[in-house]
Amino acid sequence: MINEEAKEIKEEIEAQAIEVTESATNTPAEEVSILEVAATPEPTETISEVTPEPILVSAVLETIEETETTDSQAIDYSGFQKADFVKTLEKVLAEVKENPSVGIFRKSEDTLKEVRPLFEQIKSAEKAEALAKFKEANEGSEDGFEFKLDAASEQFDTLFKAIKEERSKYFANIEKEKDKNFSQKTVLINRLRTLVEGEDSSDPAHIKSGFNEFKKIQEEWKTAGNVNSPHNNTLWQTFHALVDRFYSNRSIYFELLELDRKRNLQHKIELCSKIERIAETSKTENVTGKMLDEAVATFEEYKHVGPAPKEENELIWQRVKDALDIIYGKRREQLEASKAEAEQVFALKTSIAELIQPFASFNSASITEWNDRTKALLALQDQWNNIKGFMPKEKGKELSDKFWSDIKTFFRNKTEFFRLLEIKREENLKAKNAIIEEVEALLANEDESQEATNTVIRLQKEFREIGHVPEKEKDVIYSKFKNVCDTFFNLKRAKNQTLEKEFEANLVNKIALCEQIEKEASEGAETTRLAEFKAQWSAIGFVPKKEMQNIGKRYINAINKYVSAMAKLSGREREQLSLQNEVEMVRAHGESPKDLIRKENDIRRKMQTIENDIAVYRNNLEFFAKSKNADKLRQDVEAKIQKAAKDLSDLKHQIKIIREAER
C-alpha cells in the first residue's frame, strides 16, 4: 500500500513538472519572445524531481511594457520650440506620477534622452546669439557677459529633475519591496520546514490542522511579491522541495490531490475561456495594449494554477495555445501593416525633402525673390506637416533631420541677407541725417540767398537719390527733412512779401490758362498747341505756396484732358505724354509731388505683379515641355509672356521718365 502511494506521489509531481514544461515548449512563437520560461535545476533536497520555477508576473508585465514602448512610433521633436519641450516634459511627469511602471519609466528615459540634446542646442544657440550681440556692443570683448536662463529653460530643468526623482523613488521602493519579500518568503520556508519535520501522520487532528497551515503558507507564498534574482531560484527550489516532502509524508495526500486537480481543471477552464474571448474579439478589432496585457496576465495566472487530470490538462492547454496564437498572429499583422504605412509616409516625405534641398543653397540680392522663395518653402513645409503618420525610426529620423536642417540653413541665409541690408539702410539713414544738418545750418545762419536756395534744392535731390532707410525711421526722417525744407522756404517767403502779390497774379493767370486748356480740349487738340500751353505755363512763374498743389493738379488734369482729346495719338503715346507733363512740372518747380511719388510706387507694384506672372508662366512652360499634346497650351502661355514683357517694358519706360525728373 505504501509503495503504491509513493508511486502515485511521484506520478503527480511528474505531472506538475510536465505541465509547466509544456507551457514553455508549446508557447506560441510570439509569446515565447516575451515570456521566458526557465526549467529549474534539481533542488538540494532529497527529492528527485521538483516543479520548475514559475514565471514572474511582474517580469512579464515589464516585458509587455517594453514591447508597447518599442511598438510606439517615435515623435519628431526636431521642429519643437522651447515651450513645446516644456509641455512634453509636463506630460511625461504627469504620466509617471499617474501610472508609474517599469515600462512607463523606460519610455520616459527614452523621451528625456531625445529631447534634452535638442533643448540644449536651442539654449546654446540663444547663448551664442546673446554673446554675439554682447560682443558687438562691447567692441568684441566678452568681459562681463552673463547669460541668464529664461523661464522656459528653468521650467524645463525643474521638470527634468522631477522626472528623475520620480524614477529613483519608484525603483528604490521596488528594491525595498523585494528585500521585504525575501524576508517574508524566508519566514514562510522556515514555517513550512517546521511543519514538514514535525508531521505526525498517526493523529487525524494533527493531519487536518497541518493541512490547513500548509494551505495558508501556500496562499501567503503566492501573494508574496518578487525578490532579487540571485535569491529567487534558491527560494523556489527549497519551497517546492518542502511541498513535495509534505505531500509525500501524508496518506491523505491522494484524496486532497484529486480534489485539487478537479478544482484546478475548473479554474483553468475559466481562464482559458477568458483568453478565448479576447482571441475572438481580436478577429474583428485591433489588438490593443490593454487586450494584450489582459491576455498575458490571464495566461500568467493559468500557469500558476496547480495540475489537473492529465488528459483534460492537455486538451485545455491546446485551447489556450490556439487562442494565444490567434492574438499574437493578429498582433503581428498589425505591426506589418504599420510598417507598410510608415514606408509610404517615408516615401511621400522623401519627395518633399528633395524639393526642399535646393533652398539650402539659394542666394539672391532681391528682397522679392527671397520673399517668393520663403512662400514656396513654407508651402512645402505645410505639405510635410499635413502628411500624418510615422516613419521608420532610424531612416525617418535621418530624413527629418536633413529636412529641418535645410530649412534652417535657408532662414539663416535669409537672416544674413537682411542683416547686411539693414546695415546699408543704417548708412543711408546717417547720410540723410547729414543732409538735414546741412539745411539746419543754413537756417541757423539765416541765409536765404539764391545760392542757399540752390543748395537746398540740390540737397533735396540728393536726399531722394539716397536709398531706403530702416522701416521704422522712414516716416520720421522724411517728415524731419520736409519740415526743415519747408521752414527754409517759408522763411524765404516771409522776407519776400512783395513777391506774394506777384504770385497771386500768377495764380490768376494760371487759372485762366487752365480754363483755356480745358475749353480747347473739348473743341479739338493739336500737338503744336500743347507746346504753346506748356511754354505759357512755364513763363507765368510761381504761385502762392498754399495753392501750388491745387493749381498744379488742375494744370496736369487739364493737360491730360487735352492729350486724351488728341485722336492721332495711340493709348500708350497718350499715357507717356501725360507722364512727361507731370515730370516737367517736377523739373520746373524743383520738387517731388506726392502724387508723382505715389504714381511711381503704383508702377513698381504693377511691375512686380507682372514679373511674378512671367515667372509663373515660365514654370508652366517647363511643365508643358514634359507633357504630350500640350502645344496649344504652350502657345497660349508664350503669348501671355510676350504681352506681359511688353507691358513690363512700358512700365520701365515710365519709371525712367520719373527718374529723369528726380535728377
C-alpha positions as CSV (number, residue, x, y, z in Angstrom):
1,M,0.0,0.0,0.0
2,I,2.8,2.4,0.9
3,N,4.7,1.6,-2.3
4,E,1.5,2.3,-4.4
5,E,1.0,5.7,-2.5
6,A,4.6,6.7,-3.1
7,K,4.3,5.8,-6.8
8,E,1.2,8.0,-7.1
9,I,3.0,10.8,-5.4
10,K,5.8,10.6,-7.9
11,E,3.5,10.5,-10.8
12,E,1.6,13.5,-9.5
13,I,4.9,15.5,-9.1
14,E,5.9,14.4,-12.6
15,A,2.5,15.6,-14.0
16,Q,3.1,19.1,-12.4
17,A,6.6,19.2,-13.9
18,I,5.3,18.1,-17.4
19,E,2.5,20.7,-17.3
20,V,4.9,23.7,-16.7
21,T,7.4,22.3,-19.2
22,E,4.7,22.1,-21.8
23,S,3.9,25.7,-21.1
24,A,7.4,26.5,-22.0
25,T,7.8,24.3,-25.1
26,N,4.3,24.8,-26.6
27,T,4.0,28.6,-26.1
28,P,3.2,30.4,-29.4
29,A,6.2,32.0,-31.2
30,E,5.1,35.5,-30.3
31,E,4.6,34.5,-26.7
32,V,8.0,32.9,-26.3
33,S,9.6,36.1,-27.4
34,I,8.2,37.9,-24.3
35,L,7.7,35.1,-21.7
36,E,10.9,33.5,-20.6
37,V,10.2,30.0,-19.1
38,A,13.2,28.5,-17.4
39,A,13.5,25.0,-16.1
40,T,14.6,24.8,-12.5
41,P,17.6,22.6,-11.8
42,E,17.5,19.8,-9.3
43,P,16.9,21.1,-5.7
44,T,19.3,20.4,-3.0
45,E,16.7,18.5,-1.1
46,T,16.3,14.7,-1.4
47,I,13.5,14.8,-4.0
48,S,14.5,13.6,-7.5
49,E,12.1,16.0,-9.4
50,V,10.5,19.3,-8.5
51,T,8.2,21.8,-10.1
52,P,10.1,24.3,-12.3
53,E,10.3,27.9,-11.2
54,P,7.1,29.8,-12.3
55,I,7.2,32.9,-14.4
56,L,7.1,36.2,-12.5
57,V,4.1,38.2,-13.4
58,S,6.0,41.5,-12.9
59,A,8.7,40.3,-15.3
60,V,6.0,39.6,-18.0
61,L,4.3,42.9,-17.5
62,E,7.6,44.7,-17.7
63,T,8.4,42.9,-20.9
64,I,5.0,43.8,-22.3
65,E,5.5,47.4,-21.4
66,E,8.8,47.3,-23.2
67,T,7.1,45.8,-26.2
68,E,4.5,48.6,-26.1
69,T,7.3,51.2,-25.9
70,T,9.1,49.6,-28.8
71,D,5.9,49.4,-30.9
72,S,5.1,53.0,-30.4
73,Q,6.3,55.3,-33.1
74,A,8.9,57.9,-32.5
75,I,7.9,61.6,-32.2
76,D,9.6,64.1,-34.4
77,Y,11.0,66.7,-31.9
78,S,13.3,68.4,-34.4
79,G,10.8,71.2,-35.1
80,F,9.9,71.8,-31.5
81,Q,10.3,75.1,-29.7
82,K,11.2,75.5,-26.0
83,A,7.6,75.8,-25.0
84,D,6.8,72.6,-26.9
85,F,9.6,70.7,-25.0
86,V,8.3,72.1,-21.6
87,K,4.8,70.8,-22.5
88,T,6.3,67.4,-23.4
89,L,8.1,67.1,-20.0
90,E,4.9,68.2,-18.2
91,K,3.0,65.4,-20.0
92,V,5.8,62.8,-19.1
93,L,5.8,63.9,-15.4
94,A,2.0,63.6,-15.2
95,E,2.2,60.2,-16.8
96,V,4.9,58.7,-14.5
97,K,3.0,60.1,-11.5
98,E,-0.4,58.8,-12.6
99,N,0.7,55.4,-13.8
100,P,4.2,54.5,-12.5
101,S,5.6,51.3,-14.0
102,V,8.9,50.0,-15.4
103,G,7.7,50.4,-19.0
104,I,6.5,54.0,-18.4
105,F,9.8,55.0,-16.8
106,R,11.8,53.4,-19.6
107,K,9.6,55.3,-22.1
108,S,10.2,58.5,-20.1
109,E,14.0,57.9,-20.2
110,D,13.9,57.5,-24.0
111,T,12.0,60.7,-24.3
112,L,14.5,62.6,-22.0
113,K,17.5,61.2,-23.9
114,E,15.9,62.5,-27.2
115,V,14.6,65.9,-26.1
116,R,17.5,67.0,-23.8
117,P,20.1,67.4,-26.6
118,L,17.7,69.3,-28.8
119,F,16.7,71.6,-26.0
120,E,20.4,72.2,-25.1
121,Q,21.0,73.0,-28.8
122,I,18.4,75.8,-28.6
123,K,19.9,77.1,-25.3
124,S,23.4,77.0,-26.9
125,A,22.1,78.9,-29.9
126,E,20.4,81.5,-27.7
127,K,23.6,81.9,-25.7
128,A,25.7,82.2,-28.8
129,E,23.4,84.8,-30.2
130,A,23.4,86.8,-26.9
131,L,27.2,86.6,-26.7
132,A,27.5,87.8,-30.3
133,K,25.2,90.8,-29.6
134,F,27.2,91.5,-26.4
135,K,30.5,91.4,-28.2
136,E,29.1,93.6,-31.0
137,A,28.0,96.1,-28.4
138,N,31.3,95.9,-26.5
139,E,33.8,96.0,-29.3
140,G,34.3,92.2,-29.4
141,S,35.0,91.8,-25.7
142,E,33.4,89.0,-23.7
143,D,34.2,90.6,-20.3
144,G,31.2,91.0,-18.1
145,F,29.0,88.7,-20.3
146,E,26.4,86.8,-18.3
147,F,23.7,84.6,-19.8
148,K,20.6,84.1,-17.8
149,L,18.2,81.3,-18.4
150,D,14.6,82.3,-19.3
151,A,11.5,80.9,-17.5
152,A,11.1,78.2,-20.1
153,S,14.6,76.9,-19.6
154,E,14.3,76.9,-15.8
155,Q,10.9,75.1,-16.0
156,F,12.4,72.5,-18.3
157,D,15.3,71.8,-15.9
158,T,12.9,71.6,-13.0
159,L,10.6,69.1,-14.8
160,F,13.7,67.1,-15.9
161,K,14.9,66.8,-12.3
162,A,11.4,65.9,-11.1
163,I,11.1,63.1,-13.6
164,K,14.5,61.7,-12.5
165,E,13.5,61.9,-8.8
166,E,10.2,60.1,-9.5
167,R,12.1,57.3,-11.3
168,S,14.7,57.0,-8.4
169,K,11.9,56.9,-5.9
170,Y,10.0,54.2,-7.8
171,F,12.9,51.9,-8.2
172,A,14.1,52.4,-4.7
173,N,10.6,51.3,-3.5
174,I,10.8,48.3,-5.7
175,E,14.2,47.3,-4.1
176,K,12.8,47.8,-0.7
177,E,9.8,45.7,-1.5
178,K,12.0,42.9,-2.9
179,D,14.0,42.9,0.3
180,K,10.8,42.8,2.4
181,N,9.5,39.9,0.2
182,F,12.8,38.0,0.6
183,S,12.4,38.2,4.4
184,Q,8.8,37.1,4.2
185,K,9.5,34.1,1.9
186,T,12.4,33.1,4.2
187,V,10.0,33.0,7.1
188,L,7.4,31.0,5.1
189,I,10.1,28.4,4.2
190,N,11.1,28.1,7.8
191,R,7.4,27.7,8.8
192,L,6.9,25.0,6.1
193,R,10.1,23.2,7.1
194,T,8.9,23.1,10.8
195,L,5.6,21.8,9.6
196,V,7.1,19.1,7.4
197,E,9.7,17.9,10.0
198,G,7.0,17.9,12.8
199,E,4.4,15.9,10.8
200,D,2.5,13.2,12.7
201,S,0.6,11.1,10.3
202,S,-0.9,9.0,13.1
203,D,-3.1,11.8,14.5
204,P,-6.1,12.8,12.3
205,A,-6.5,16.1,14.1
206,H,-2.8,16.9,13.5
207,I,-3.2,16.0,9.9
208,K,-6.1,18.3,9.5
209,S,-4.5,21.2,11.3
210,G,-1.2,20.7,9.5
211,F,-3.0,20.7,6.1
212,N,-4.8,24.0,7.0
213,E,-1.4,25.5,8.0
214,F,0.1,24.2,4.7
215,K,-2.6,25.8,2.6
216,K,-2.2,29.0,4.5
217,I,1.5,29.0,3.8
218,Q,0.8,28.3,0.1
219,E,-1.5,31.3,-0.1
220,E,0.9,33.6,1.7
221,W,3.7,32.4,-0.6
222,K,1.6,33.0,-3.7
223,T,0.7,36.6,-2.7
224,A,4.3,37.4,-1.7
225,G,6.0,39.6,-4.3
226,N,9.2,39.3,-6.2
227,V,12.7,39.1,-4.7
228,N,16.1,39.9,-6.1
229,S,17.0,37.4,-8.8
230,P,20.2,35.9,-7.1
231,H,17.8,34.5,-4.3
232,N,14.7,33.8,-6.3
233,N,15.7,30.4,-7.8
234,T,17.0,29.1,-4.5
235,L,13.9,30.1,-2.6
236,W,11.6,28.4,-5.2
237,Q,13.7,25.2,-5.2
238,T,13.6,25.0,-1.4
239,F,9.9,25.8,-1.2
240,H,8.8,23.2,-3.7
241,A,11.1,20.6,-2.3
242,L,9.4,21.1,1.1
243,V,6.0,21.0,-0.6
244,D,7.0,17.7,-2.2
245,R,8.1,16.3,1.1
246,F,4.9,17.5,2.8
247,Y,2.7,15.5,0.3
248,S,5.0,12.5,0.4
249,N,4.6,12.3,4.2
250,R,0.7,12.2,4.2
251,S,-1.5,9.3,3.4
252,I,-4.4,11.7,2.8
253,Y,-2.5,13.4,0.1
254,F,-4.1,11.4,-2.7
255,E,-7.7,12.4,-1.9
256,L,-6.7,16.0,-1.5
257,L,-4.7,16.0,-4.7
258,E,-7.5,14.6,-6.7
259,L,-9.9,17.2,-5.3
260,D,-7.3,19.9,-6.1
261,R,-6.9,18.6,-9.6
262,K,-10.7,18.9,-10.2
263,R,-10.7,22.4,-8.8
264,N,-7.6,23.3,-10.8
265,L,-9.3,22.0,-14.0
266,Q,-12.4,24.1,-13.4
267,H,-10.2,27.2,-12.8
268,K,-8.1,26.5,-15.9
269,I,-11.3,26.2,-18.0
270,E,-12.5,29.6,-16.8
271,L,-9.1,31.2,-17.5
272,C,-9.0,29.5,-21.0
273,S,-12.5,30.9,-21.8
274,K,-11.3,34.3,-20.9
275,I,-8.3,34.1,-23.2
276,E,-10.6,32.7,-26.0
277,R,-13.0,35.7,-25.6
278,I,-10.0,38.0,-26.1
279,A,-9.0,36.0,-29.2
280,E,-12.5,36.2,-30.6
281,T,-12.5,40.0,-30.1
282,S,-9.2,40.3,-31.9
283,K,-10.7,38.8,-35.1
284,T,-12.9,42.0,-35.5
285,E,-10.9,44.6,-33.6
286,N,-7.3,45.7,-33.3
287,V,-5.3,44.1,-30.5
288,T,-4.6,47.0,-28.1
289,G,-2.1,47.1,-25.4
290,K,-4.8,46.7,-22.8
291,M,-6.1,43.5,-24.5
292,L,-2.5,42.1,-24.7
293,D,-1.9,42.9,-21.0
294,E,-5.1,41.1,-20.1
295,A,-4.3,38.1,-22.1
296,V,-0.7,37.8,-20.7
297,A,-2.0,38.4,-17.1
298,T,-4.6,35.6,-17.6
299,F,-2.0,33.3,-19.1
300,E,0.3,34.0,-16.1
301,E,-2.5,33.1,-13.7
302,Y,-3.2,30.0,-15.7
303,K,0.4,28.8,-15.3
304,H,0.2,29.3,-11.5
305,V,-2.8,27.0,-11.2
306,G,-1.9,23.6,-10.0
307,P,-2.0,20.4,-12.0
308,A,-5.3,19.0,-13.5
309,P,-6.1,15.4,-14.7
310,K,-3.6,14.7,-17.5
311,E,-5.9,14.1,-20.5
312,E,-8.1,17.2,-19.7
313,N,-4.9,19.2,-18.9
314,E,-3.5,18.6,-22.4
315,L,-6.8,19.5,-24.1
316,I,-7.3,22.7,-22.1
317,W,-3.6,23.7,-22.8
318,Q,-4.2,23.2,-26.6
319,R,-7.2,25.6,-26.4
320,V,-5.0,28.2,-24.6
321,K,-2.2,27.8,-27.1
322,D,-4.6,28.2,-30.1
323,A,-6.2,31.3,-28.6
324,L,-2.8,32.9,-27.9
325,D,-1.7,32.1,-31.4
326,I,-4.7,34.0,-32.8
327,I,-4.0,37.0,-30.6
328,Y,-0.3,37.2,-31.4
329,G,-0.9,36.4,-35.1
330,K,-3.3,39.4,-35.3
331,R,-0.7,41.5,-33.4
332,R,2.0,40.6,-36.0
333,E,-0.4,41.6,-38.8
334,Q,-1.0,45.0,-37.2
335,L,2.7,45.6,-36.9
336,E,3.3,44.6,-40.5
337,A,0.5,47.0,-41.6
338,S,2.0,49.7,-39.5
339,K,5.4,49.2,-41.1
340,A,3.9,49.4,-44.6
341,E,2.1,52.6,-43.7
342,A,5.4,54.0,-42.3
343,E,7.2,53.3,-45.5
344,Q,4.5,55.1,-47.5
345,V,4.8,58.1,-45.3
346,F,8.6,58.0,-45.7
347,A,8.3,57.9,-49.5
348,L,6.0,60.9,-49.5
349,K,8.2,62.9,-47.2
350,T,11.3,62.0,-49.1
351,S,9.9,63.6,-52.3
352,I,9.2,66.8,-50.3
353,A,12.6,66.8,-48.7
354,E,14.2,66.6,-52.2
355,L,12.2,69.7,-53.2
356,I,13.4,71.5,-50.1
357,Q,17.1,70.7,-50.6
358,P,17.8,73.4,-53.3
359,F,16.6,76.1,-50.9
360,A,19.6,75.5,-48.6
361,S,21.9,76.9,-51.3
362,F,19.6,79.7,-52.5
363,N,21.1,83.2,-52.7
364,S,19.8,86.4,-54.2
365,A,20.2,90.2,-53.9
366,S,16.4,90.7,-54.4
367,I,14.0,91.1,-51.5
368,T,11.2,90.0,-53.7
369,E,13.0,86.7,-54.7
370,W,13.7,86.0,-51.0
371,N,10.1,86.5,-50.1
372,D,8.9,84.4,-53.0
373,R,11.2,81.6,-52.1
374,T,10.0,81.9,-48.5
375,K,6.4,81.5,-49.5
376,A,7.3,78.4,-51.6
377,L,9.3,76.8,-48.8
378,L,6.5,77.4,-46.3
379,A,4.1,75.8,-48.7
380,L,6.3,72.7,-48.9
381,Q,6.7,72.7,-45.1
382,D,2.9,72.7,-44.8
383,Q,2.7,69.7,-47.1
384,W,5.3,67.9,-44.9
385,N,3.3,68.7,-41.8
386,N,0.0,67.6,-43.4
387,I,1.3,64.1,-44.1
388,K,0.0,62.3,-41.0
389,G,1.6,59.1,-39.6
390,F,5.0,57.9,-38.5
391,M,8.1,56.9,-40.5
392,P,10.6,54.1,-39.8
393,K,12.5,55.1,-36.8
394,E,16.1,55.2,-38.0
395,K,15.9,56.4,-41.6
396,G,12.9,58.5,-40.7
397,K,14.9,60.4,-38.1
398,E,17.7,60.9,-40.6
399,L,15.3,62.2,-43.3
400,S,13.6,64.5,-40.8
401,D,17.0,65.9,-39.5
402,K,18.0,66.6,-43.1
403,F,14.7,68.3,-44.0
404,W,14.7,70.6,-41.0
405,S,18.4,71.3,-41.4
406,D,17.9,72.5,-45.0
407,I,15.0,74.8,-43.8
408,K,17.2,76.2,-41.0
409,T,20.0,76.8,-43.4
410,F,17.7,78.8,-45.8
411,F,16.4,81.0,-43.0
412,R,20.0,81.6,-41.7
413,N,21.0,82.7,-45.1
414,K,17.9,84.9,-45.4
415,T,18.6,86.4,-42.0
416,E,22.2,87.2,-43.1
417,F,20.9,88.9,-46.2
418,F,18.5,91.1,-44.3
419,R,21.2,91.9,-41.7
420,L,23.5,93.2,-44.4
421,L,20.6,95.1,-46.0
422,E,19.8,96.7,-42.6
423,I,23.4,97.8,-42.3
424,K,23.1,99.5,-45.7
425,R,19.9,101.2,-44.6
426,E,21.6,102.4,-41.4
427,E,24.3,104.0,-43.6
428,N,21.6,105.7,-45.7
429,L,19.9,107.0,-42.5
430,K,23.2,108.6,-41.5
431,A,23.6,110.2,-44.9
432,K,20.1,111.6,-44.8
433,N,20.7,113.0,-41.3
434,A,23.8,114.7,-42.6
435,I,21.8,116.4,-45.3
436,I,19.2,117.6,-42.7
437,E,22.1,119.0,-40.7
438,E,23.3,121.0,-43.7
439,V,19.8,122.5,-44.2
440,E,19.6,123.2,-40.5
441,A,23.0,125.0,-40.7
442,L,21.6,127.3,-43.5
443,L,18.6,128.0,-41.3
444,A,20.8,128.9,-38.3
445,N,22.8,131.3,-40.5
446,E,19.5,132.9,-41.7
447,D,20.9,132.6,-45.3
448,E,18.1,133.0,-47.8
449,S,20.2,133.9,-50.8
450,Q,19.7,132.3,-54.2
451,E,22.9,130.3,-53.6
452,A,21.5,128.9,-50.4
453,T,18.2,128.1,-52.2
454,N,20.0,126.3,-54.9
455,T,21.9,124.3,-52.2
456,V,18.7,123.3,-50.5
457,I,17.3,122.2,-53.9
458,R,20.4,120.2,-54.6
459,L,20.2,118.6,-51.1
460,Q,16.6,117.7,-51.8
461,K,17.7,115.8,-54.9
462,E,20.5,114.1,-53.1
463,F,18.1,113.1,-50.3
464,R,15.8,111.4,-52.8
465,E,18.6,109.6,-54.5
466,I,19.8,108.0,-51.3
467,G,18.4,104.5,-50.9
468,H,15.9,103.2,-48.3
469,V,16.4,103.6,-44.5
470,P,15.1,101.3,-41.7
471,E,11.4,100.9,-42.0
472,K,10.7,102.4,-38.5
473,E,12.7,105.5,-39.4
474,K,11.3,106.1,-42.9
475,D,8.4,108.4,-42.0
476,V,10.3,110.1,-39.2
477,I,13.3,111.0,-41.4
478,Y,11.1,112.1,-44.3
479,S,9.0,114.3,-42.0
480,K,12.1,115.8,-40.4
481,F,13.6,116.7,-43.8
482,K,10.4,118.0,-45.2
483,N,9.9,120.2,-42.1
484,V,13.4,121.8,-42.3
485,C,13.0,122.4,-46.1
486,D,9.5,123.9,-45.5
487,T,10.9,126.1,-42.8
488,F,13.7,127.3,-45.1
489,F,11.3,128.2,-47.9
490,N,8.7,129.7,-45.5
491,L,11.4,132.0,-44.1
492,K,12.5,132.9,-47.6
493,R,8.9,133.7,-48.5
494,A,8.3,135.7,-45.3
495,K,11.2,138.0,-46.3
496,N,9.8,138.4,-49.8
497,Q,6.3,139.6,-49.1
498,T,6.4,141.7,-52.2
499,L,6.6,138.6,-54.3
500,E,3.3,137.3,-52.8
501,K,1.3,139.8,-54.9
502,E,3.1,138.7,-58.0
503,F,2.4,135.1,-57.0
504,E,-1.3,135.9,-56.6
505,A,-1.4,137.5,-60.1
506,N,0.4,134.4,-61.4
507,L,-2.2,132.3,-59.8
508,V,-5.0,134.2,-61.7
509,N,-3.1,133.8,-64.9
510,K,-2.5,130.1,-64.4
511,I,-6.2,129.6,-63.5
512,A,-7.1,131.4,-66.7
513,L,-4.7,129.2,-68.7
514,C,-6.2,126.0,-67.2
515,E,-9.6,127.2,-68.2
516,Q,-8.4,127.9,-71.7
517,I,-6.8,124.4,-72.0
518,E,-10.0,122.7,-70.7
519,K,-12.1,124.6,-73.2
520,E,-9.9,123.8,-76.2
521,A,-9.6,120.2,-75.1
522,S,-13.3,119.8,-75.8
523,E,-13.1,121.6,-79.2
524,G,-10.1,119.7,-80.6
525,A,-6.5,119.1,-79.8
526,E,-3.2,119.7,-81.6
527,T,0.3,118.9,-80.7
528,T,1.7,122.3,-81.6
529,R,-1.0,123.9,-79.4
530,L,0.1,121.7,-76.5
531,A,3.6,123.0,-76.7
532,E,2.3,126.6,-76.6
533,F,0.3,125.8,-73.4
534,K,3.5,124.4,-71.7
535,A,5.5,127.5,-72.7
536,Q,2.8,129.8,-71.4
537,W,2.6,127.9,-68.1
538,S,6.4,128.0,-67.6
539,A,6.5,131.7,-68.4
540,I,3.9,132.7,-65.8
541,G,6.1,131.9,-62.8
542,F,5.4,130.9,-59.2
543,V,2.1,131.0,-57.3
544,P,1.4,131.2,-53.5
545,K,2.6,128.0,-51.8
546,K,-0.7,127.0,-50.4
547,E,-2.1,127.0,-54.0
548,M,0.8,125.3,-55.7
549,Q,-0.6,121.7,-55.3
550,N,-4.1,122.6,-56.3
551,I,-3.2,124.6,-59.4
552,G,-0.6,122.0,-60.3
553,K,-3.2,119.3,-60.1
554,R,-5.6,121.3,-62.2
555,Y,-3.0,122.1,-64.8
556,I,-1.9,118.4,-65.0
557,N,-5.6,117.3,-65.3
558,A,-6.2,119.9,-67.9
559,I,-3.2,118.8,-70.0
560,N,-4.1,115.2,-69.6
561,K,-7.6,116.0,-70.8
562,Y,-6.1,117.9,-73.7
563,V,-3.8,114.9,-74.5
564,S,-6.8,112.5,-74.3
565,A,-8.5,114.5,-77.0
566,M,-5.6,114.1,-79.4
567,A,-7.1,111.4,-81.6
568,K,-3.9,110.9,-83.7
569,L,-2.0,109.5,-80.7
570,S,-2.2,105.9,-79.5
571,G,-3.2,105.0,-76.0
572,R,0.4,104.3,-75.0
573,E,1.6,107.6,-76.5
574,R,-1.1,109.5,-74.6
575,E,-0.1,107.8,-71.4
576,Q,3.6,108.5,-71.9
577,L,2.9,112.2,-72.8
578,S,0.7,112.7,-69.7
579,L,3.5,111.3,-67.5
580,Q,6.0,113.5,-69.3
581,N,3.9,116.5,-68.4
582,E,4.0,115.6,-64.8
583,V,7.8,115.2,-64.9
584,E,8.2,118.6,-66.5
585,M,6.2,120.0,-63.6
586,V,8.7,118.5,-61.2
587,R,11.6,119.9,-63.1
588,A,10.0,123.3,-63.3
589,H,9.4,123.6,-59.5
590,G,12.4,121.6,-58.2
591,E,10.1,119.5,-56.0
592,S,8.8,115.9,-55.9
593,P,5.0,116.0,-55.6
594,K,3.4,113.2,-53.5
595,D,1.2,112.3,-56.4
596,L,4.2,111.6,-58.6
597,I,5.9,109.5,-55.9
598,R,2.6,107.6,-55.4
599,K,2.4,107.0,-59.1
600,E,6.0,105.6,-59.1
601,N,5.1,103.2,-56.3
602,D,2.0,102.1,-58.2
603,I,4.0,101.5,-61.3
604,R,6.5,99.4,-59.3
605,R,3.8,97.3,-57.8
606,K,2.4,96.6,-61.3
607,M,5.9,95.7,-62.4
608,Q,6.3,93.2,-59.5
609,T,2.9,91.6,-60.3
610,I,3.8,91.3,-64.0
611,E,7.3,89.8,-63.1
612,N,5.6,87.3,-60.8
613,D,3.1,86.4,-63.6
614,I,6.0,85.9,-66.0
615,A,7.8,83.6,-63.5
616,V,4.6,81.5,-63.2
617,Y,4.1,81.3,-67.0
618,R,7.7,80.1,-67.4
619,N,7.3,77.5,-64.8
620,N,4.2,76.3,-66.6
621,L,6.2,76.2,-69.9
622,E,8.7,73.8,-68.1
623,F,5.8,71.7,-67.1
624,F,4.2,71.7,-70.5
625,A,7.6,70.8,-72.1
626,K,7.3,67.4,-70.2
627,S,3.7,66.8,-71.3
628,K,2.4,65.4,-74.5
629,N,-0.3,67.2,-76.6
630,A,0.4,70.5,-74.9
631,D,1.3,72.6,-77.9
632,K,-1.8,74.7,-77.8
633,L,-1.4,75.5,-74.1
634,R,2.3,76.2,-74.6
635,Q,1.5,78.7,-77.4
636,D,-1.1,80.4,-75.2
637,V,1.4,80.8,-72.4
638,E,4.1,82.1,-74.7
639,A,1.6,84.7,-76.0
640,K,0.9,85.7,-72.4
641,I,4.6,86.0,-71.7
642,Q,5.2,88.3,-74.7
643,K,2.3,90.5,-73.8
644,A,3.5,90.7,-70.1
645,A,7.0,91.5,-71.3
646,K,5.7,94.4,-73.5
647,D,3.6,95.8,-70.5
648,L,6.7,95.5,-68.3
649,S,8.8,97.4,-70.9
650,D,6.2,100.2,-70.9
651,L,6.2,100.5,-67.2
652,K,10.0,100.5,-67.0
653,H,10.0,103.4,-69.5
654,Q,7.6,105.3,-67.3
655,I,9.9,104.7,-64.3
656,K,12.8,106.0,-66.4
657,I,10.8,109.3,-67.1
658,I,10.1,109.7,-63.4
659,R,13.8,109.1,-62.5
660,E,14.9,111.7,-65.0
661,A,12.7,114.2,-63.3
662,E,14.4,113.4,-60.0
663,R,17.8,114.2,-61.4
